Each structure stands twice: as C-alpha cells, then as structure tokens.
Amino acid sequence: MLLGVALAFPASAAAHAVAPAGAVKDRSAPVGLWTGTVTFSGTEIEATMSFAADGTMCSSQPPGPEGGAEARGRWWRAGTATFSFRGTERFFDGSGATTGHLRFRHDATLVGVAWFTTTGVGTYFDADGNELGSTPATARMKRVSPAPQQC
C-alpha cells in the first residue's frame, strides 16, 4: 500500500531505493500489508491482512477486554493478477480462551498495485468444533506497505 512512495521519487532515486525487509519487487504479487473491509451476512468489519513472499498469510485484531481474533493461512497465485488464500481464524474471549473458529477461502483480483477485491466463503465452528454454518464474504483491501507484518 505504500507503493506510492516509489512514485514520489525521481526515477533514478526510486531505482536505488532499498525495499523494506520482506518486500518483493514483483508488484503483481499480494506481498505486503493490507487494510480494508470484509463484508459477510450484511455486516462490514475493518480488517488487516498480511501476505508474505513464502506463501503465508495472517490477520489479527488486537485483543481487547472482550476478546479478539487471529487468522493464519496460505496464499498462492492463480493467474497474472489473481491469487487465492485460505486459512483458519480463531476467535477468543478476554481471557484468551477459544470461543470458536472460522475456516475461510477467498479468490482475489488485484486492481493495479494498490488494491484487491475478493469473493469467498467462511464456515463457522463453535469452540468444540461443531459446524455452525457457512456464509459468503467479500473484501476490498488497500496496500499500506510493501512489507508484510510479522505473523
């Protein structure tokens, strides 16, 4: 998402700029840190996603007094401007105890170098692993850094 930084420098300066640790030069890859919204079941939530060059992805919400969520998964290229990712998001209460989880899979399309949109599905499970149901989901994310966050 900070890809605009390279545009702020003259061509010669941008050519010699050092990329942040973990960043890749292939801007058609989703590697980096992204923020945006995920929409499901009529609800829209703010989200942060991180994609690393090694194919890992993660997402987290800082825990608060009522709990939070953290996700881990994998991403892979599906085409020149498309990729897919899947993983599991764990939900926890204020004490850190798992209250349930979500298995998700999304297909994404890069829109230039700064955005991607997705369509996907998530399946919810309670803390005991009982399936509760599935719901379609979409996301619209903006790159905020070419370097992924530490997962």
Rosetta constraint file for C-alpha pairs under 8 A:
AtomPair CA 1 CA 32 HARMONIC 7.47 0.50
AtomPair CA 1 CA 33 HARMONIC 6.98 0.50
AtomPair CA 1 CA 34 HARMONIC 6.60 0.50
AtomPair CA 1 CA 113 HARMONIC 7.85 0.50
AtomPair CA 1 CA 114 HARMONIC 5.37 0.50
AtomPair CA 1 CA 115 HARMONIC 7.82 0.50
AtomPair CA 1 CA 142 HARMONIC 5.93 0.50
AtomPair CA 1 CA 143 HARMONIC 2.82 0.50
AtomPair CA 1 CA 144 HARMONIC 3.19 0.50
AtomPair CA 1 CA 145 HARMONIC 4.46 0.50
AtomPair CA 1 CA 146 HARMONIC 6.12 0.50
AtomPair CA 2 CA 143 HARMONIC 6.54 0.50
AtomPair CA 2 CA 144 HARMONIC 4.99 0.50
AtomPair CA 2 CA 145 HARMONIC 4.52 0.50
AtomPair CA 2 CA 146 HARMONIC 6.09 0.50
AtomPair CA 3 CA 7 HARMONIC 7.36 0.50
AtomPair CA 3 CA 113 HARMONIC 7.32 0.50
AtomPair CA 3 CA 114 HARMONIC 6.99 0.50
AtomPair CA 3 CA 143 HARMONIC 7.71 0.50
AtomPair CA 3 CA 144 HARMONIC 7.91 0.50
AtomPair CA 3 CA 145 HARMONIC 7.04 0.50
AtomPair CA 3 CA 146 HARMONIC 6.53 0.50
AtomPair CA 4 CA 8 HARMONIC 6.56 0.50
AtomPair CA 5 CA 9 HARMONIC 7.13 0.50
AtomPair CA 6 CA 14 HARMONIC 5.45 0.50
AtomPair CA 7 CA 14 HARMONIC 7.56 0.50
AtomPair CA 9 CA 13 HARMONIC 5.73 0.50
AtomPair CA 9 CA 14 HARMONIC 5.48 0.50
AtomPair CA 10 CA 14 HARMONIC 6.18 0.50
AtomPair CA 11 CA 15 HARMONIC 6.11 0.50
AtomPair CA 12 CA 16 HARMONIC 6.65 0.50
AtomPair CA 13 CA 17 HARMONIC 6.17 0.50
AtomPair CA 19 CA 23 HARMONIC 6.11 0.50
AtomPair CA 19 CA 24 HARMONIC 7.64 0.50
AtomPair CA 19 CA 25 HARMONIC 7.98 0.50
AtomPair CA 20 CA 146 HARMONIC 7.33 0.50
AtomPair CA 20 CA 147 HARMONIC 5.86 0.50
AtomPair CA 21 CA 147 HARMONIC 6.39 0.50
AtomPair CA 22 CA 52 HARMONIC 7.10 0.50
AtomPair CA 22 CA 53 HARMONIC 7.14 0.50
AtomPair CA 22 CA 147 HARMONIC 5.27 0.50
AtomPair CA 22 CA 148 HARMONIC 6.40 0.50
AtomPair CA 23 CA 31 HARMONIC 6.69 0.50
AtomPair CA 23 CA 32 HARMONIC 6.60 0.50
AtomPair CA 23 CA 53 HARMONIC 7.53 0.50
AtomPair CA 23 CA 146 HARMONIC 5.33 0.50
AtomPair CA 23 CA 147 HARMONIC 4.32 0.50
AtomPair CA 23 CA 148 HARMONIC 6.94 0.50
AtomPair CA 24 CA 31 HARMONIC 6.80 0.50
AtomPair CA 24 CA 53 HARMONIC 6.98 0.50
AtomPair CA 24 CA 146 HARMONIC 7.38 0.50
AtomPair CA 24 CA 147 HARMONIC 7.74 0.50
AtomPair CA 27 CA 31 HARMONIC 7.95 0.50
AtomPair CA 27 CA 113 HARMONIC 5.97 0.50
AtomPair CA 28 CA 80 HARMONIC 7.10 0.50
AtomPair CA 28 CA 81 HARMONIC 6.22 0.50
AtomPair CA 28 CA 110 HARMONIC 7.38 0.50
AtomPair CA 28 CA 112 HARMONIC 7.92 0.50
AtomPair CA 28 CA 113 HARMONIC 6.45 0.50
AtomPair CA 29 CA 77 HARMONIC 7.72 0.50
AtomPair CA 29 CA 81 HARMONIC 7.80 0.50
AtomPair CA 30 CA 51 HARMONIC 6.22 0.50
AtomPair CA 30 CA 83 HARMONIC 7.82 0.50
AtomPair CA 30 CA 110 HARMONIC 7.75 0.50
AtomPair CA 31 CA 50 HARMONIC 7.31 0.50
AtomPair CA 31 CA 51 HARMONIC 4.73 0.50
AtomPair CA 31 CA 52 HARMONIC 5.16 0.50
AtomPair CA 31 CA 53 HARMONIC 5.78 0.50
AtomPair CA 31 CA 146 HARMONIC 6.43 0.50
AtomPair CA 31 CA 147 HARMONIC 6.80 0.50
AtomPair CA 31 CA 148 HARMONIC 6.39 0.50
AtomPair CA 32 CA 50 HARMONIC 5.77 0.50
AtomPair CA 32 CA 51 HARMONIC 5.43 0.50
AtomPair CA 32 CA 52 HARMONIC 6.53 0.50
AtomPair CA 32 CA 143 HARMONIC 6.84 0.50
AtomPair CA 32 CA 144 HARMONIC 7.63 0.50
AtomPair CA 32 CA 145 HARMONIC 5.49 0.50
AtomPair CA 32 CA 146 HARMONIC 4.23 0.50
AtomPair CA 32 CA 147 HARMONIC 4.36 0.50
AtomPair CA 32 CA 148 HARMONIC 4.04 0.50
AtomPair CA 32 CA 149 HARMONIC 7.42 0.50
AtomPair CA 33 CA 48 HARMONIC 7.28 0.50
AtomPair CA 33 CA 49 HARMONIC 5.97 0.50
AtomPair CA 33 CA 50 HARMONIC 4.52 0.50
AtomPair CA 33 CA 51 HARMONIC 6.62 0.50
AtomPair CA 33 CA 143 HARMONIC 5.84 0.50
AtomPair CA 33 CA 144 HARMONIC 5.67 0.50
AtomPair CA 33 CA 145 HARMONIC 5.06 0.50
AtomPair CA 33 CA 146 HARMONIC 6.43 0.50
AtomPair CA 33 CA 147 HARMONIC 6.23 0.50
AtomPair CA 33 CA 148 HARMONIC 4.82 0.50
AtomPair CA 33 CA 149 HARMONIC 6.31 0.50
AtomPair CA 34 CA 48 HARMONIC 5.61 0.50
AtomPair CA 34 CA 49 HARMONIC 5.16 0.50
AtomPair CA 34 CA 50 HARMONIC 6.16 0.50
AtomPair CA 34 CA 141 HARMONIC 5.85 0.50
AtomPair CA 34 CA 142 HARMONIC 5.27 0.50
AtomPair CA 34 CA 143 HARMONIC 4.30 0.50
AtomPair CA 34 CA 144 HARMONIC 5.42 0.50
AtomPair CA 34 CA 145 HARMONIC 7.09 0.50
AtomPair CA 35 CA 46 HARMONIC 7.44 0.50
AtomPair CA 35 CA 47 HARMONIC 5.65 0.50
AtomPair CA 35 CA 48 HARMONIC 4.40 0.50
AtomPair CA 35 CA 49 HARMONIC 6.38 0.50
AtomPair CA 35 CA 141 HARMONIC 5.30 0.50
AtomPair CA 35 CA 142 HARMONIC 5.43 0.50
AtomPair CA 35 CA 143 HARMONIC 6.59 0.50
AtomPair CA 35 CA 144 HARMONIC 6.79 0.50
AtomPair CA 36 CA 46 HARMONIC 5.75 0.50
AtomPair CA 36 CA 47 HARMONIC 5.42 0.50
AtomPair CA 36 CA 48 HARMONIC 6.62 0.50
AtomPair CA 36 CA 139 HARMONIC 7.31 0.50
AtomPair CA 36 CA 140 HARMONIC 5.67 0.50
AtomPair CA 36 CA 141 HARMONIC 4.25 0.50
AtomPair CA 36 CA 142 HARMONIC 5.98 0.50
AtomPair CA 37 CA 44 HARMONIC 6.32 0.50
AtomPair CA 37 CA 45 HARMONIC 5.44 0.50
AtomPair CA 37 CA 46 HARMONIC 4.60 0.50
AtomPair CA 37 CA 47 HARMONIC 5.46 0.50
AtomPair CA 37 CA 139 HARMONIC 5.57 0.50
AtomPair CA 37 CA 140 HARMONIC 5.59 0.50
AtomPair CA 37 CA 141 HARMONIC 6.46 0.50
AtomPair CA 38 CA 44 HARMONIC 5.63 0.50
AtomPair CA 38 CA 45 HARMONIC 5.43 0.50
AtomPair CA 38 CA 46 HARMONIC 6.53 0.50
AtomPair CA 38 CA 47 HARMONIC 6.50 0.50
AtomPair CA 38 CA 137 HARMONIC 6.89 0.50
AtomPair CA 38 CA 138 HARMONIC 5.70 0.50
AtomPair CA 38 CA 139 HARMONIC 4.24 0.50
AtomPair CA 38 CA 140 HARMONIC 6.71 0.50
AtomPair CA 39 CA 43 HARMONIC 5.51 0.50
AtomPair CA 39 CA 44 HARMONIC 4.32 0.50
AtomPair CA 39 CA 45 HARMONIC 6.49 0.50
AtomPair CA 39 CA 137 HARMONIC 5.53 0.50
AtomPair CA 39 CA 138 HARMONIC 5.28 0.50
AtomPair CA 39 CA 139 HARMONIC 6.14 0.50
AtomPair CA 40 CA 44 HARMONIC 6.58 0.50
AtomPair CA 40 CA 135 HARMONIC 6.73 0.50
AtomPair CA 40 CA 136 HARMONIC 6.15 0.50
AtomPair CA 40 CA 137 HARMONIC 4.54 0.50
AtomPair CA 40 CA 138 HARMONIC 6.76 0.50
AtomPair CA 41 CA 135 HARMONIC 6.67 0.50
AtomPair CA 41 CA 136 HARMONIC 7.41 0.50
AtomPair CA 41 CA 137 HARMONIC 7.58 0.50
AtomPair CA 47 CA 59 HARMONIC 7.58 0.50
AtomPair CA 47 CA 60 HARMONIC 7.97 0.50
AtomPair CA 47 CA 61 HARMONIC 7.77 0.50
AtomPair CA 48 CA 59 HARMONIC 5.74 0.50
AtomPair CA 48 CA 60 HARMONIC 6.82 0.50
AtomPair CA 48 CA 61 HARMONIC 7.84 0.50
AtomPair CA 49 CA 57 HARMONIC 7.13 0.50
AtomPair CA 49 CA 58 HARMONIC 5.88 0.50
AtomPair CA 49 CA 59 HARMONIC 4.65 0.50
AtomPair CA 49 CA 60 HARMONIC 7.61 0.50
AtomPair CA 50 CA 57 HARMONIC 5.42 0.50
AtomPair CA 50 CA 58 HARMONIC 5.32 0.50
AtomPair CA 50 CA 59 HARMONIC 6.24 0.50
AtomPair CA 50 CA 148 HARMONIC 5.20 0.50
AtomPair CA 50 CA 149 HARMONIC 5.93 0.50
AtomPair CA 50 CA 151 HARMONIC 7.97 0.50
AtomPair CA 51 CA 55 HARMONIC 6.97 0.50
AtomPair CA 51 CA 56 HARMONIC 6.01 0.50
AtomPair CA 51 CA 57 HARMONIC 4.43 0.50
AtomPair CA 51 CA 58 HARMONIC 6.80 0.50
AtomPair CA 51 CA 75 HARMONIC 7.39 0.50
AtomPair CA 51 CA 148 HARMONIC 5.79 0.50
AtomPair CA 52 CA 56 HARMONIC 5.39 0.50
AtomPair CA 52 CA 57 HARMONIC 6.17 0.50
AtomPair CA 52 CA 147 HARMONIC 7.86 0.50
AtomPair CA 52 CA 148 HARMONIC 5.61 0.50
AtomPair CA 55 CA 74 HARMONIC 5.43 0.50
AtomPair CA 55 CA 75 HARMONIC 5.09 0.50
AtomPair CA 55 CA 76 HARMONIC 6.25 0.50
AtomPair CA 56 CA 72 HARMONIC 7.52 0.50
AtomPair CA 56 CA 73 HARMONIC 5.88 0.50
AtomPair CA 56 CA 74 HARMONIC 4.50 0.50
AtomPair CA 56 CA 75 HARMONIC 6.09 0.50
AtomPair CA 57 CA 72 HARMONIC 5.86 0.50
AtomPair CA 57 CA 73 HARMONIC 5.12 0.50
AtomPair CA 57 CA 74 HARMONIC 5.38 0.50
AtomPair CA 57 CA 75 HARMONIC 6.42 0.50
AtomPair CA 57 CA 85 HARMONIC 7.83 0.50
AtomPair CA 57 CA 151 HARMONIC 7.72 0.50
AtomPair CA 58 CA 70 HARMONIC 7.45 0.50
AtomPair CA 58 CA 71 HARMONIC 5.24 0.50
AtomPair CA 58 CA 72 HARMONIC 4.46 0.50
AtomPair CA 58 CA 73 HARMONIC 6.19 0.50
AtomPair CA 58 CA 151 HARMONIC 6.04 0.50
AtomPair CA 59 CA 70 HARMONIC 5.69 0.50
AtomPair CA 59 CA 71 HARMONIC 4.91 0.50
AtomPair CA 59 CA 72 HARMONIC 6.69 0.50
AtomPair CA 60 CA 68 HARMONIC 7.85 0.50
AtomPair CA 60 CA 69 HARMONIC 5.74 0.50
AtomPair CA 60 CA 70 HARMONIC 4.16 0.50
AtomPair CA 60 CA 71 HARMONIC 6.08 0.50
AtomPair CA 61 CA 68 HARMONIC 5.63 0.50
AtomPair CA 61 CA 69 HARMONIC 5.37 0.50
AtomPair CA 61 CA 70 HARMONIC 6.29 0.50
AtomPair CA 62 CA 68 HARMONIC 6.23 0.50
AtomPair CA 62 CA 69 HARMONIC 7.56 0.50
AtomPair CA 63 CA 67 HARMONIC 5.08 0.50
AtomPair CA 63 CA 68 HARMONIC 4.49 0.50
AtomPair CA 63 CA 69 HARMONIC 7.25 0.50
AtomPair CA 63 CA 94 HARMONIC 7.23 0.50
AtomPair CA 64 CA 68 HARMONIC 6.41 0.50
AtomPair CA 64 CA 94 HARMONIC 6.52 0.50
AtomPair CA 65 CA 93 HARMONIC 7.85 0.50
AtomPair CA 65 CA 94 HARMONIC 4.88 0.50
AtomPair CA 66 CA 93 HARMONIC 5.61 0.50
AtomPair CA 66 CA 94 HARMONIC 4.60 0.50
AtomPair CA 67 CA 91 HARMONIC 7.53 0.50
AtomPair CA 67 CA 92 HARMONIC 5.25 0.50
AtomPair CA 67 CA 93 HARMONIC 3.85 0.50
AtomPair CA 67 CA 94 HARMONIC 4.05 0.50
AtomPair CA 67 CA 95 HARMONIC 7.23 0.50
AtomPair CA 67 CA 96 HARMONIC 6.82 0.50
AtomPair CA 68 CA 91 HARMONIC 5.92 0.50
AtomPair CA 68 CA 92 HARMONIC 5.52 0.50
AtomPair CA 68 CA 93 HARMONIC 6.56 0.50
AtomPair CA 68 CA 94 HARMONIC 7.58 0.50
AtomPair CA 69 CA 89 HARMONIC 6.56 0.50
AtomPair CA 69 CA 90 HARMONIC 5.48 0.50
AtomPair CA 69 CA 91 HARMONIC 4.44 0.50
AtomPair CA 69 CA 92 HARMONIC 6.13 0.50
AtomPair CA 70 CA 89 HARMONIC 5.43 0.50
AtomPair CA 70 CA 90 HARMONIC 5.42 0.50
AtomPair CA 70 CA 91 HARMONIC 6.82 0.50
AtomPair CA 71 CA 87 HARMONIC 6.80 0.50
AtomPair CA 71 CA 88 HARMONIC 5.50 0.50
AtomPair CA 71 CA 89 HARMONIC 3.89 0.50
AtomPair CA 71 CA 90 HARMONIC 6.14 0.50
AtomPair CA 72 CA 87 HARMONIC 5.53 0.50
AtomPair CA 72 CA 88 HARMONIC 5.80 0.50
AtomPair CA 72 CA 89 HARMONIC 6.56 0.50
AtomPair CA 73 CA 85 HARMONIC 7.03 0.50
AtomPair CA 73 CA 86 HARMONIC 5.49 0.50
AtomPair CA 73 CA 87 HARMONIC 3.78 0.50
AtomPair CA 73 CA 88 HARMONIC 6.38 0.50
AtomPair CA 74 CA 85 HARMONIC 5.55 0.50
AtomPair CA 74 CA 86 HARMONIC 5.74 0.50
AtomPair CA 74 CA 87 HARMONIC 6.37 0.50
AtomPair CA 75 CA 83 HARMONIC 6.97 0.50
AtomPair CA 75 CA 84 HARMONIC 5.58 0.50
AtomPair CA 75 CA 85 HARMONIC 4.05 0.50
AtomPair CA 75 CA 86 HARMONIC 6.63 0.50
AtomPair CA 76 CA 83 HARMONIC 5.61 0.50
AtomPair CA 76 CA 84 HARMONIC 5.59 0.50
AtomPair CA 76 CA 85 HARMONIC 6.43 0.50
AtomPair CA 77 CA 82 HARMONIC 6.25 0.50
AtomPair CA 77 CA 83 HARMONIC 4.21 0.50
AtomPair CA 77 CA 84 HARMONIC 6.42 0.50
AtomPair CA 78 CA 82 HARMONIC 5.24 0.50
AtomPair CA 78 CA 83 HARMONIC 4.56 0.50
AtomPair CA 78 CA 84 HARMONIC 6.37 0.50
AtomPair CA 79 CA 83 HARMONIC 6.55 0.50
AtomPair CA 81 CA 109 HARMONIC 5.87 0.50
AtomPair CA 81 CA 110 HARMONIC 5.24 0.50
AtomPair CA 81 CA 111 HARMONIC 7.74 0.50
AtomPair CA 82 CA 107 HARMONIC 7.40 0.50
AtomPair CA 82 CA 108 HARMONIC 5.54 0.50
AtomPair CA 82 CA 109 HARMONIC 4.49 0.50
AtomPair CA 82 CA 110 HARMONIC 5.98 0.50
AtomPair CA 83 CA 107 HARMONIC 6.10 0.50
AtomPair CA 83 CA 108 HARMONIC 5.24 0.50
AtomPair CA 83 CA 109 HARMONIC 6.61 0.50
AtomPair CA 84 CA 105 HARMONIC 7.37 0.50
AtomPair CA 84 CA 106 HARMONIC 5.59 0.50
AtomPair CA 84 CA 107 HARMONIC 4.36 0.50
AtomPair CA 84 CA 108 HARMONIC 5.67 0.50
AtomPair CA 85 CA 105 HARMONIC 5.73 0.50
AtomPair CA 85 CA 106 HARMONIC 5.45 0.50
AtomPair CA 85 CA 107 HARMONIC 6.69 0.50
AtomPair CA 85 CA 108 HARMONIC 7.99 0.50
AtomPair CA 86 CA 103 HARMONIC 7.50 0.50
AtomPair CA 86 CA 104 HARMONIC 5.37 0.50
AtomPair CA 86 CA 105 HARMONIC 4.14 0.50
AtomPair CA 86 CA 106 HARMONIC 6.33 0.50
AtomPair CA 87 CA 103 HARMONIC 5.84 0.50
AtomPair CA 87 CA 104 HARMONIC 5.54 0.50
AtomPair CA 87 CA 105 HARMONIC 6.73 0.50
AtomPair CA 88 CA 101 HARMONIC 6.77 0.50
AtomPair CA 88 CA 102 HARMONIC 5.54 0.50
AtomPair CA 88 CA 103 HARMONIC 4.48 0.50
AtomPair CA 88 CA 104 HARMONIC 6.24 0.50
AtomPair CA 89 CA 101 HARMONIC 5.41 0.50
AtomPair CA 89 CA 102 HARMONIC 5.02 0.50
AtomPair CA 89 CA 103 HARMONIC 6.44 0.50
AtomPair CA 89 CA 104 HARMONIC 7.81 0.50
AtomPair CA 90 CA 98 HARMONIC 6.76 0.50
AtomPair CA 90 CA 99 HARMONIC 7.81 0.50
AtomPair CA 90 CA 100 HARMONIC 6.22 0.50
AtomPair CA 90 CA 101 HARMONIC 4.42 0.50
AtomPair CA 90 CA 102 HARMONIC 6.60 0.50
AtomPair CA 91 CA 98 HARMONIC 5.75 0.50
AtomPair CA 91 CA 99 HARMONIC 5.54 0.50
AtomPair CA 91 CA 100 HARMONIC 5.32 0.50
AtomPair CA 91 CA 101 HARMONIC 5.56 0.50
AtomPair CA 92 CA 96 HARMONIC 5.29 0.50
AtomPair CA 92 CA 97 HARMONIC 5.20 0.50
AtomPair CA 92 CA 98 HARMONIC 4.26 0.50
AtomPair CA 92 CA 99 HARMONIC 5.06 0.50
AtomPair CA 92 CA 100 HARMONIC 7.14 0.50
AtomPair CA 93 CA 97 HARMONIC 5.55 0.50
AtomPair CA 93 CA 98 HARMONIC 6.59 0.50
AtomPair CA 93 CA 99 HARMONIC 6.44 0.50
AtomPair CA 98 CA 127 HARMONIC 6.08 0.50
AtomPair CA 99 CA 126 HARMONIC 6.45 0.50
AtomPair CA 99 CA 127 HARMONIC 4.77 0.50
AtomPair CA 100 CA 124 HARMONIC 7.45 0.50
AtomPair CA 100 CA 125 HARMONIC 5.53 0.50
AtomPair CA 100 CA 126 HARMONIC 4.20 0.50
AtomPair CA 100 CA 127 HARMONIC 4.14 0.50
AtomPair CA 100 CA 128 HARMONIC 7.54 0.50
AtomPair CA 100 CA 129 HARMONIC 7.44 0.50
AtomPair CA 101 CA 124 HARMONIC 5.96 0.50
AtomPair CA 101 CA 125 HARMONIC 5.29 0.50
AtomPair CA 101 CA 126 HARMONIC 6.49 0.50
AtomPair CA 101 CA 127 HARMONIC 7.10 0.50
AtomPair CA 102 CA 122 HARMONIC 6.14 0.50
AtomPair CA 102 CA 123 HARMONIC 5.45 0.50
AtomPair CA 102 CA 124 HARMONIC 4.51 0.50
AtomPair CA 102 CA 125 HARMONIC 6.15 0.50
AtomPair CA 103 CA 122 HARMONIC 5.51 0.50
AtomPair CA 103 CA 123 HARMONIC 5.23 0.50
AtomPair CA 103 CA 124 HARMONIC 6.64 0.50
AtomPair CA 104 CA 120 HARMONIC 7.20 0.50
AtomPair CA 104 CA 121 HARMONIC 5.78 0.50
AtomPair CA 104 CA 122 HARMONIC 4.27 0.50
AtomPair CA 104 CA 123 HARMONIC 6.47 0.50
AtomPair CA 105 CA 120 HARMONIC 5.48 0.50
AtomPair CA 105 CA 121 HARMONIC 5.78 0.50
AtomPair CA 105 CA 122 HARMONIC 6.67 0.50
AtomPair CA 106 CA 118 HARMONIC 6.02 0.50
AtomPair CA 106 CA 119 HARMONIC 5.54 0.50
AtomPair CA 106 CA 120 HARMONIC 4.02 0.50
AtomPair CA 106 CA 121 HARMONIC 6.66 0.50
AtomPair CA 107 CA 118 HARMONIC 5.43 0.50
AtomPair CA 107 CA 119 HARMONIC 5.64 0.50
AtomPair CA 107 CA 120 HARMONIC 6.17 0.50
AtomPair CA 108 CA 116 HARMONIC 6.36 0.50
AtomPair CA 108 CA 117 HARMONIC 5.51 0.50
AtomPair CA 108 CA 118 HARMONIC 4.24 0.50
AtomPair CA 108 CA 119 HARMONIC 6.74 0.50
AtomPair CA 109 CA 116 HARMONIC 5.38 0.50
AtomPair CA 109 CA 117 HARMONIC 5.49 0.50
AtomPair CA 109 CA 118 HARMONIC 6.42 0.50
AtomPair CA 110 CA 114 HARMONIC 7.86 0.50
AtomPair CA 110 CA 115 HARMONIC 5.90 0.50
AtomPair CA 110 CA 116 HARMONIC 4.25 0.50
AtomPair CA 110 CA 117 HARMONIC 6.72 0.50
AtomPair CA 111 CA 115 HARMONIC 5.04 0.50
AtomPair CA 111 CA 116 HARMONIC 5.31 0.50
AtomPair CA 111 CA 117 HARMONIC 7.49 0.50
AtomPair CA 113 CA 143 HARMONIC 7.84 0.50
AtomPair CA 114 CA 142 HARMONIC 5.62 0.50
AtomPair CA 114 CA 143 HARMONIC 5.08 0.50
AtomPair CA 115 CA 140 HARMONIC 7.28 0.50
AtomPair CA 115 CA 141 HARMONIC 5.61 0.50
AtomPair CA 115 CA 142 HARMONIC 4.53 0.50
AtomPair CA 115 CA 143 HARMONIC 6.10 0.50
AtomPair CA 116 CA 140 HARMONIC 5.94 0.50
AtomPair CA 116 CA 141 HARMONIC 5.39 0.50
AtomPair CA 116 CA 142 HARMONIC 6.71 0.50
AtomPair CA 117 CA 138 HARMONIC 7.25 0.50
AtomPair CA 117 CA 139 HARMONIC 5.46 0.50
AtomPair CA 117 CA 140 HARMONIC 4.51 0.50
AtomPair CA 117 CA 141 HARMONIC 6.35 0.50
AtomPair CA 118 CA 138 HARMONIC 5.20 0.50
AtomPair CA 118 CA 139 HARMONIC 5.03 0.50
AtomPair CA 118 CA 140 HARMONIC 6.66 0.50
AtomPair CA 119 CA 136 HARMONIC 7.47 0.50
AtomPair CA 119 CA 137 HARMONIC 5.89 0.50
AtomPair CA 119 CA 138 HARMONIC 4.49 0.50
AtomPair CA 119 CA 139 HARMONIC 6.80 0.50
AtomPair CA 120 CA 136 HARMONIC 5.74 0.50
AtomPair CA 120 CA 137 HARMONIC 5.13 0.50
AtomPair CA 120 CA 138 HARMONIC 6.12 0.50
AtomPair CA 121 CA 134 HARMONIC 6.81 0.50
AtomPair CA 121 CA 135 HARMONIC 5.62 0.50
AtomPair CA 121 CA 136 HARMONIC 4.26 0.50
AtomPair CA 121 CA 137 HARMONIC 5.43 0.50
AtomPair CA 122 CA 134 HARMONIC 5.44 0.50
AtomPair CA 122 CA 135 HARMONIC 5.49 0.50
AtomPair CA 122 CA 136 HARMONIC 6.38 0.50
AtomPair CA 122 CA 137 HARMONIC 7.02 0.50
AtomPair CA 123 CA 131 HARMONIC 7.28 0.50
AtomPair CA 123 CA 132 HARMONIC 7.38 0.50
AtomPair CA 123 CA 133 HARMONIC 5.64 0.50
AtomPair CA 123 CA 134 HARMONIC 4.10 0.50
AtomPair CA 123 CA 135 HARMONIC 6.55 0.50
AtomPair CA 124 CA 131 HARMONIC 5.97 0.50
AtomPair CA 124 CA 132 HARMONIC 5.32 0.50
AtomPair CA 124 CA 133 HARMONIC 5.58 0.50
AtomPair CA 124 CA 134 HARMONIC 6.14 0.50
AtomPair CA 125 CA 129 HARMONIC 5.28 0.50
AtomPair CA 125 CA 130 HARMONIC 5.21 0.50
AtomPair CA 125 CA 131 HARMONIC 4.41 0.50
AtomPair CA 125 CA 132 HARMONIC 5.28 0.50
AtomPair CA 125 CA 133 HARMONIC 7.53 0.50
AtomPair CA 126 CA 130 HARMONIC 5.44 0.50
AtomPair CA 126 CA 131 HARMONIC 6.72 0.50
AtomPair CA 126 CA 132 HARMONIC 6.81 0.50
